[in-house]
Amino acid sequence: MANGDVSFPKIADTNWWKLRDLFKKKVPAVVTSTYLSTALSMGEASARSNLIGPFKKIGIIDEDGKPTDLAYDWRDDHKYAAVCSSLIEKCYPQEFKDLFHSPDVDPQQLTNWFMSHARCGEAAAKHFTRFYLLLLKADITDAETASAKSKTKAKPPKAEAKKNTAKAAAPIEEKAAPATPNAETDTVIQAPPAQRVLNNAPELHINIQLHISPESSADQIDKIFESMAKHLKDFNK
């Protein structure tokens, strides 16, 4: 900053923690856009602009893309806070550090300061603000929060629940009872399908066909009707 450089580092917290996690597993010999594209499932252009450039600026990797000594300290949980403190000391002017030295500082005040001194728009200023607060907090547990946010964004939005629509009940077709002949009287009783009326109450129609032999006597005919009355008296009208 002594050189009058008014450009400040801006690195998204998710990218910050993702690259640190990679370094904790194994520090690569050289950090290239193809390495980041494969390891973090991102485009090469995005890797160059959002990771390689900013990390060169703060000194985690050198101009050739090789990790520096600072990178080894950065991935060490015990040295992480000290690395953040050294980056604040390196990248920000003394007046700024004197004004905004506490993690509970009003983010809007930081944004206003960056807009004024970096001559940038509000969107860029907010990126500067978020990264400065990340360094100021120096809290490695923030990695879990950033990871949870990243997973939430990656999930596809839930489909809107469809409203349940009442389906009209399909008319139930009841099979007619098979015709049952009376061996003695040759009487056939046929019951056609029940039809549903508007109030859903079933209505039963019974058609009776009698086949009486001409040779039947009057007593036999009386017995036929007597038998019918006996068997049909319990049917609802």
Buried (B, 14 or more C-beta within 10 A) or exposed (E): BEEEEEEBBBBBBBBBBBBBBBBEEEEBEEBBBEBBBEBBEBEBEBBBEBBBEBBBBBBBBBEEBEBBEBBBBBBEEEBBBEBBEBBBEEBBBEEBEEEBEEEEBEBEEBBBBBBEBBEBEEEBBBBBBBBBBBBBBBEBEBBEEBBEEBEEEEEEEEEEEEEEEEEEEEEEEBEEEEEEEBEEBBBBBBBEBBEBEEEEEEEEEEEEEBEEEEEEEEEEBEBBEEBBEEEEEEEEE
